[in-house]
């Protein structure tokens, strides 16, 4: 089930965001289970997409090792982010400790489109 989700998301990012996506790869565990979808971007940064069977998720854009800057949206219910209006959904902006509201849609395909639209705008300096 997760593997089929990653394949659908892979299709979306390859077709809808081909201007910023260089390559994609599904990362497997040592037991052969699909762990996450890794998306390589044209600026040498990458996005990791992770989903669990329970619909927990994380979309993580990192520019490591060039910088420690991150943009991550997830729904981990860490109580320290309980003040965020959209809790447990939240986004980490620039650093792990800077947390904002998340309006990422619940449907994974729509969430991927929304997240990568933001990545495209930030990467290409669009408004």
KEDREN-329052 format. One record per atom (N, C-alpha, C): residue in three letters; x, z, y. Coordinates in pm, whole numbers, plus 50000, padded with zeros to 5 digits. Last residue first. Layout:
<pts>
ALAXZY ...
</pts>
This chain:
<pts>
UNK506724932453455 UNK505794942853501 UNK504444940853441 UNK509894928853283 UNK508584923953328 UNK507724935453376 UNK512404931553165 UNK512204935453305 UNK510914930253363 UNK512754927552900 UNK512874915852986 UNK512634918853133 UNK512424953552802 UNK513624945952770 UNK513834934452867 UNK509864960852894 UNK511044968552933 UNK512324960552912 UNK508254941152775 UNK508244943152920 UNK509484950452967 UNK508874945352500 UNK509154932452566 UNK509224934152717 UNK507874971452464 UNK509294968652444 UNK509684955752516 UNK505144966352508 UNK505884975252598 UNK507384972752587 UNK504694949952289 UNK504404944852424 UNK505144953252527 UNK505254967352082 UNK506194956452109 UNK505904949452242 UNK502984984452104 UNK504334989752116 UNK505314978652152 UNK500834966352064 UNK500944974152187 UNK502374979052209 UNK501384956851804 UNK501294947551917 UNK501464954852051 UNK501284980951661 UNK502514973151664 UNK502494963451783 UNK498584987951700 UNK499644996851749 UNK500964989151761 UNK497304967751561 UNK497124968551706 UNK498204977351770 UNK498164974351303 UNK498454961051357 UNK498324960951510 UNK497195001451269 UNK498624998151272 UNK498964984551333 UNK494785016151473 UNK494985005651373 UNK496455000951381 UNK494935032751698 UNK495025038651565 UNK495275028151456 UNK497015023851986 UNK495795023051903 UNK496025028851763 UNK498625045452210 UNK498815035952100 UNK497535035852015 UNK498835061452423 UNK497575054252408 UNK497685043552300 UNK500275092452469 UNK500345079852396 UNK498945073852384 UNK501945111652723 UNK500755107852648 UNK500985094452578 UNK505425121752678 UNK504285116752755 UNK503095114252664 UNK508415140352696 UNK507255136152618 UNK506085132952709 UNK511655144552666 UNK510755139552769 UNK509555133152700 UNK513335150852453 UNK512585161552518 UNK511615157152626 UNK514605127352370 UNK513765134552275 UNK512845144552346 UNK514445102652634 UNK515125112852555 UNK514105119852465 UNK512905080052712 UNK514295081352754 UNK515075091452671 UNK510095094552590 UNK510555084552685 UNK511935088252737 UNK507995097452324 UNK509255102652378 UNK509825091552464 UNK504495101452312 UNK505655092652321 UNK506835100252379 UNK501835111452086 UNK502675113252204 UNK503835103252200 UNK499145126251914 UNK499815113851955 UNK500605116352083 UNK497745149751870 UNK499165149551835 UNK499895136551870 UNK497575147452226 UNK498135154252110 UNK497225152751988 UNK496945136752470 UNK496615128752352 UNK497135134852222 UNK497935155952656 UNK496495153052649 UNK496085145652521 UNK500275179652560 UNK500045165452588 UNK498575162252561 UNK500625205152468 UNK500095203552603 UNK499765188952638 UNK501915203252223 UNK500485205752226 UNK499835204252362 UNK504525200752166 UNK503955189952247 UNK502435191552257 UNK505045222252005 UNK505655222652138 UNK505145211252227 UNK503885215751759 UNK503135224251853 UNK503745224451993 UNK503845184051629 UNK504735194951671 UNK504055202951782 UNK502495164251458 UNK501805175051533 UNK502715186951568 UNK503335130751504 UNK503755143351440 UNK503195155051522 UNK502835105051585 UNK501715114551581 UNK502065127151503 UNK504765085951826 UNK504445091051693 UNK503275100651701 UNK506995064751985 UNK505605069451981 UNK505325074051838 UNK509945063652168 UNK509325065752038 UNK507905070752058 UNK512765052452302 UNK511335051652329 UNK510685052752191 UNK515965064452417 UNK514965061452313 UNK513595059452375 UNK519465064652481 UNK518115062052531 UNK517195058752414 UNK522095066752427 UNK521215076052357 UNK519765074552400 UNK523735034652377 UNK523275045852460 UNK522375054952377 UNK524965020152171 UNK525285017052311 UNK524885028552403 UNK524285022551908 UNK525235032251961 UNK525605029852108 UNK521015028652033 UNK522205034351972 UNK522995023151903 UNK518635022752137 UNK519725014152180 UNK521065019452129 UNK515515022651966 UNK516775029251998 UNK517815018952040 UNK512215029651912 UNK513135019751969 UNK514375027152015 UNK509955037451670 UNK511145042751736 UNK512065031351780 UNK506985048751574 UNK507585036251624 UNK508745040651710 UNK505535065851311 UNK506495066451420 UNK506975052251447 UNK502755083051152 UNK503535071351190 UNK504565074851296 UNK500415091250899 UNK501395095850997 UNK502265083751030 UNK498735082750699 UNK498595076650832 UNK499425083450940 UNK499435091650451 UNK498445099550524 UNK498215094650667 UNK501505076250366 UNK500215074050300 UNK499085081250374 UNK503265068250674 UNK503085075750548 UNK501725071950488 UNK505445045450839 UNK504095050250810 UNK504105058050680 UNK507695034751083 UNK507495042750963 UNK506025046950956 UNK509915012651225 UNK508495015851211 UNK508315023051078 UNK512525009851451 UNK512135014051317 UNK510655017851320 UNK514184985951639 UNK512964993951627 UNK512764997151480 UNK517304981951816 UNK516414980451702 UNK515224989751712 UNK519524960452006 UNK518854973151980 UNK517944971151859 UNK520484935352064 UNK521224943251966 UNK520694957551949 UNK518714920252202 UNK519714927452282 UNK520564936952197 UNK516904910652015 UNK517924901452067 UNK518994908352151 UNK516404934751748 UNK516034927851871 UNK517214920051928 UNK515194940851428 UNK516394938651509 UNK516014930151629 UNK513304964451273 UNK513214952251352 UNK514424951551443 UNK512464978250965 UNK513454977851073 UNK513374964251140 UNK510084997650816 UNK510364984050861 UNK511344985050976 UNK510595020850545 UNK510315017250685 UNK510595002550706 UNK510425023950264 UNK510535035650352 UNK510155032450495 UNK509165014149959 UNK509355009750097 UNK509335021850189 UNK510925025349673 UNK509735025949758 UNK510075021449898 UNK513185026849512 UNK512525014049526 UNK511255014049609 UNK514685049149507 UNK513735047549396 UNK512935034549406 UNK516075048449740 UNK516845046149617 UNK515945044549495 UNK513845030449961 UNK514505042649912 UNK515295039249785 UNK514265001850178 UNK513735008250057 UNK514515021050025 UNK513264985150465 UNK514244994350408 UNK513585001850292 UNK512774952550554 UNK512114964150498 UNK513184972550429 UNK513744937050850 UNK514154940950715 UNK513344953050672 UNK514154909851082 UNK513434921551031 UNK513924924550890 UNK515544896051388 UNK515394896651243 UNK514584909151207 UNK515044893451664 UNK516104885651601 UNK515914884851450 UNK512564892851902 UNK512914897351767 UNK513934887751706 UNK511804881352140 UNK512684893152147 UNK513164897952010 UNK510284859252078 UNK511194858152192 UNK512144870052204 UNK508564866551879 UNK509764858951840 UNK510744857251955 UNK506244881351864 UNK507334886151949 UNK508664879251916 UNK504434870651686 UNK503974873451822 UNK505104877251918 UNK506014866951447 UNK505254855951509 UNK504924858751656 UNK507344891151392 UNK508064878551383 UNK507324867251456 UNK505304909951417 UNK506434910451511 UNK507234897551508 UNK503514901051210 UNK503094902151351 UNK504294901751444 UNK505074903150977 UNK504514890151019 UNK504144890251167 UNK505494930850977 UNK506624921750986 UNK506164907951033 UNK502934940150929 UNK503554942951058 UNK504764933851082 UNK502644930850665 UNK501724926150771 UNK502344928250908 UNK504714945350541 UNK504744930550541 UNK503814924850647 UNK503814971450579 UNK505074967150642 UNK505174951850645 UNK501504970050415 UNK501394972650559 UNK502644967950631 UNK502664966350166 UNK501804955650220 UNK501584957650370 UNK504004991050145 UNK504764978550146 UNK503924967250203 UNK501865008750133 UNK502745009150250 UNK503544996250259 UNK500825000049881 UNK500005000050000 UNK500865000050126 
</pts>
